């Protein structure tokens, strides 16, 4: 059973590492296929803007209306250029005096690129979850099966909780965050590579520990068998 567990842990780790590599590849591909940069003055720019952002926050015309009191909320990504007070024919601040960030554009990458990721993580869950449930159920005394199953699930909870301090750590520098609301601005590749390295180190450590345990058991069995054989020969 222990050898089977080692094999399944190794297979699980290989699938998870493959899953992370797939994510990294898709992130790189998505970045390369992202829409070109444009602002509110370019034709069609607003039509292709990502739905995760409000176009008003990047619209200089909305900023004009805010300055004269027709809009309650100030566009968060627009500002007046210092020292520029030129007005247009309507008496509004000229758009040449308004600086707005480029509107984030939608990516051309299909959402179905997520399918391989879920397939891989599903395979990994089959290797890990079913095997661990079977192991903790079959090897535990009947009076402790519920407790052993709960302890098994606690390890999953600890793994999920670990993402909290990891996220805080990688975002400790406010000027260089890895995890951001905008996937085009963060450094998700670094995060995935760090998780992959942690997974590889954990797998190697567990495999070495289990291998040592197995070898110790085999040596003890061999010593016990030799001792028993010698004792039997002495009796004869």
C-alpha positions as CSV (number, residue, x, y, z in Angstrom):
1,X,0.0,0.0,0.0
2,X,2.9,2.4,0.8
3,X,4.5,1.8,-2.6
4,X,1.1,2.5,-4.3
5,X,0.8,5.7,-2.3
6,X,4.3,6.9,-3.4
7,X,3.5,6.2,-7.0
8,X,0.2,8.1,-6.8
9,X,1.8,11.0,-5.0
10,X,4.4,11.2,-7.7
11,X,1.8,11.0,-10.5
12,X,-0.3,13.6,-8.7
13,X,2.7,16.0,-8.5
14,X,3.6,15.4,-12.2
15,X,0.0,16.3,-13.2
16,X,-0.1,19.4,-10.9
17,X,3.3,20.6,-12.3
18,X,2.0,20.0,-15.8
19,X,-1.1,22.0,-14.9
20,X,1.0,24.9,-13.6
21,X,3.2,24.9,-16.7
22,X,0.0,24.9,-18.9
23,X,-1.3,28.0,-16.9
24,X,2.1,29.8,-17.4
25,X,2.0,29.0,-21.2
26,X,-1.6,30.3,-21.5
27,X,-0.7,33.5,-19.5
28,X,2.2,34.2,-21.9
29,X,0.0,33.5,-24.9
30,X,-2.8,35.7,-23.6
31,X,-0.4,38.5,-23.0
32,X,1.0,38.3,-26.5
33,X,-2.6,38.2,-28.0
34,X,-4.0,41.0,-25.8
35,X,-5.6,44.0,-27.6
36,X,-3.6,47.0,-28.7
37,X,-3.5,50.0,-26.5
38,X,-5.8,52.9,-27.3
39,X,-7.7,55.7,-25.5
40,X,-11.1,57.3,-25.6
41,X,-10.3,59.4,-28.7
42,X,-9.6,56.4,-30.9
43,X,-12.5,55.0,-32.9
44,X,-13.8,51.6,-31.6
45,X,-11.6,51.7,-28.5
46,X,-14.5,51.8,-26.1
47,X,-16.4,49.0,-28.0
48,X,-13.5,46.5,-27.4
49,X,-12.9,47.6,-23.8
50,X,-12.8,44.9,-21.1
51,X,-16.1,44.6,-19.2
52,X,-14.1,44.4,-16.0
53,X,-13.6,48.2,-16.1
54,X,-15.9,51.2,-16.4
55,X,-15.3,53.2,-19.6
56,X,-16.2,56.4,-17.7
57,X,-13.1,56.1,-15.7
58,X,-11.0,56.5,-18.9
59,X,-13.2,58.9,-20.7
60,X,-12.0,62.5,-21.1
61,X,-15.5,63.7,-22.0
62,X,-16.8,62.3,-18.8
63,X,-14.1,64.2,-17.0
64,X,-15.2,67.4,-18.7
65,X,-18.7,66.9,-17.4
66,X,-17.3,66.2,-13.9
67,X,-15.5,69.5,-13.9
68,X,-18.7,71.5,-14.5
69,X,-20.7,69.5,-12.0
70,X,-22.8,67.3,-14.3
71,X,-21.1,64.1,-13.0
72,X,-20.8,63.2,-9.3
73,X,-18.0,60.7,-9.6
74,X,-14.5,61.8,-10.9
75,X,-13.0,59.5,-13.5
76,X,-10.3,57.7,-11.6
77,X,-8.0,57.3,-14.6
78,X,-8.2,60.9,-15.9
79,X,-6.6,64.1,-14.7
80,X,-6.0,67.7,-15.8
81,X,-2.5,68.4,-17.2
82,X,-0.7,70.8,-14.9
83,X,-0.8,74.4,-16.1
84,X,-3.1,73.7,-19.0
85,X,-6.4,75.7,-18.9
86,X,-7.4,75.8,-22.6
87,X,-11.1,75.6,-23.2
88,X,-13.1,74.5,-26.3
89,X,-15.9,76.2,-28.1
90,X,-18.4,75.1,-25.5
91,X,-16.4,76.6,-22.6
92,X,-15.3,73.2,-21.4
93,X,-11.7,72.2,-20.6
94,X,-10.1,71.1,-23.9
95,X,-9.4,67.4,-24.3
96,X,-5.8,68.4,-25.1
97,X,-5.6,69.4,-21.4
98,X,-7.0,66.1,-20.2
99,X,-4.7,63.1,-19.7
100,X,-6.4,59.7,-19.5
101,X,-4.9,56.2,-19.2
102,X,-5.3,53.8,-22.1
103,X,-8.5,51.8,-22.0
104,X,-7.8,48.2,-21.2
105,X,-8.8,46.0,-24.1
106,X,-10.3,42.6,-24.2
107,X,-8.0,39.7,-25.1
108,X,-8.6,37.7,-28.2
109,X,-7.8,34.4,-26.5
110,X,-10.8,32.1,-26.3
111,X,-12.2,31.2,-22.9
112,X,-12.0,27.5,-23.9
113,X,-8.2,27.7,-23.3
114,X,-9.2,27.1,-19.7
115,X,-10.4,23.6,-20.5
116,X,-7.0,21.9,-20.4
117,X,-6.3,23.4,-17.0
118,X,-9.5,22.0,-15.5
119,X,-8.9,18.6,-17.1
120,X,-5.4,18.4,-15.6
121,X,-6.5,19.5,-12.1
122,X,-9.4,17.0,-12.3
123,X,-7.0,14.2,-13.0
124,X,-4.8,15.3,-10.2
125,X,-7.8,15.3,-7.8
126,X,-8.5,11.7,-8.9
127,X,-5.0,10.6,-8.0
128,X,-5.0,12.5,-4.7
129,X,-8.5,12.6,-3.2
130,X,-9.8,9.2,-4.0
131,X,-6.6,7.5,-2.9
132,X,-6.4,9.4,0.3
133,X,-10.1,8.8,1.1
134,X,-9.6,5.1,0.5
135,X,-6.4,5.0,2.5
136,X,-7.8,6.8,5.6
137,X,-11.0,4.7,5.5
138,X,-9.4,1.2,5.0
139,X,-6.4,1.6,7.3
140,X,-8.2,3.4,10.2
141,X,-10.0,1.5,13.0
142,X,-13.7,1.5,12.6
143,X,-14.1,3.8,15.6
144,X,-11.8,6.4,14.2
145,X,-12.7,6.5,10.5
146,X,-14.7,9.7,10.8
147,X,-11.8,11.4,12.7
148,X,-9.2,10.2,10.2
149,X,-11.3,11.4,7.3
150,X,-11.6,14.8,9.0
151,X,-7.9,15.0,9.5
152,X,-7.4,14.2,5.8
153,X,-9.7,17.1,4.9
154,X,-7.9,19.4,7.3
155,X,-4.8,19.1,5.2
156,X,-6.8,20.4,2.2
157,X,-8.0,23.3,4.3
158,X,-4.4,24.1,5.4
159,X,-3.3,24.1,1.7
160,X,-6.1,26.6,0.9
161,X,-5.2,28.7,3.9
162,X,-1.6,28.8,2.8
163,X,-2.5,31.0,-0.2
164,X,-3.4,33.8,2.2
165,X,0.1,34.4,3.6
166,X,1.6,33.7,0.2
167,X,-0.5,36.4,-1.4
168,X,0.3,38.9,1.3
169,X,4.0,38.1,1.0
170,X,4.1,38.6,-2.8
171,X,2.1,41.8,-2.6
172,X,4.1,43.3,0.3
173,X,5.6,45.8,-2.1
174,X,2.8,48.0,-3.1
175,X,4.7,49.2,-6.2
176,X,5.4,45.7,-7.5
177,X,2.5,43.4,-6.7
178,X,2.3,39.9,-8.2
179,X,-1.4,39.5,-7.7
180,X,-3.5,42.4,-9.0
181,X,-7.1,43.0,-10.0
182,X,-5.9,43.4,-13.6
183,X,-4.3,40.2,-14.8
184,X,-2.3,42.2,-17.5
185,X,-0.6,44.2,-14.8
186,X,0.3,41.5,-12.2
187,X,3.1,38.9,-12.3
188,X,1.0,35.8,-12.1
189,X,3.8,33.8,-13.9
190,X,6.1,34.4,-10.9
191,X,3.4,33.2,-8.5
192,X,2.8,30.0,-10.5
193,X,6.5,29.3,-10.8
194,X,6.9,29.7,-7.0
195,X,4.0,27.3,-6.4
196,X,5.5,24.8,-8.8
197,X,8.9,24.9,-7.1
198,X,7.2,24.4,-3.7
199,X,5.3,21.4,-5.1
200,X,8.4,19.9,-6.5
201,X,10.3,20.3,-3.2
202,X,7.4,18.9,-1.2
203,X,7.1,15.9,-3.6
204,X,10.8,15.1,-3.4
205,X,10.8,15.4,0.4
206,X,7.8,13.2,0.8
207,X,9.1,10.6,-1.7
208,X,12.5,10.5,0.2
209,X,10.8,10.1,3.6
210,X,8.5,7.3,2.3
211,X,11.4,5.6,0.6
212,X,13.4,5.6,3.8
213,X,10.5,4.2,5.7
214,X,10.0,1.4,3.1
215,X,13.7,0.5,3.2
216,X,13.7,0.5,7.0
217,X,10.7,-1.9,7.0
218,X,12.3,-4.1,4.4
219,X,15.6,-4.3,6.3
220,X,13.8,-5.0,9.6
221,X,11.8,-7.8,8.0
222,X,15.0,-9.2,6.5
223,X,16.8,-9.1,9.8
224,X,13.9,-10.7,11.6
225,X,13.6,-13.4,8.9
226,X,17.4,-14.2,9.2
227,X,17.2,-14.3,13.0
228,X,14.2,-16.6,12.8
229,X,16.0,-18.9,10.3
230,X,19.1,-19.1,12.4
231,X,17.1,-19.9,15.5
232,X,15.2,-22.6,13.6
233,X,18.5,-24.1,12.4
234,X,19.9,-24.1,16.0
235,X,16.9,-26.0,17.2
236,X,17.4,-28.7,14.5
